[in-house]
């Protein structure tokens, strides 16, 4: 499992919410445009009214439409601010989770490298190799995308090979492969007329 797979449900929910907010924003913008168009017509009608009573009536309707239009624009702006805030919070959460994943992998890789260098290298070379392994680990971690991509075993083996310990890397990968869980396999269903023990059934 890679770090990115942890965010699939979260991203799915975020996309669904984002689609809803975008749809509501479009509808509110449309309502605002319709309100503005209606308010302009009411204004023209009020200015052309022939009696004070008709002018007052149209002015009241104009006031109501204008207020609704302002509310539509205000709500549209509010949705935009909330969407920006939610996106920023999601980015911060994803960044924090990514940083935690990188730190966890760095610790795991360092433990594995220390153990391998200590147990499989000659005593005079151990200290120098330990220092070199940790320095190489820091260099690997600088490229976070590459650092988090792939299995931990591949990262450790890559550093070992870089240190000239190709044999140690090969043995390490072989042991890791042997320790990997084997997926359970279901036996195929017996064919028609055949018993579970593989012998044909009698008619």
Secondary structure, 3 states (H helix, E strand, C coil): CCHHHHHHHHHHHHHHHHHHHHHHHHHHHHHHHHHHHHHHHHHHHHHHCCCHHHHHHHHHHHHHHHHHHHHHHHHHHHHHHHHHHHHHHHHHHHHHHHHHHHHHHHHHHHHHHHHHHHHHCCHHHHHHHHHHHHHHHHHHHHCHHHHHCCCHHHHHHHHHHHCCCHHHHHHHHHHHHHHCCCCCCCCCCCCCCECCCCCECCC
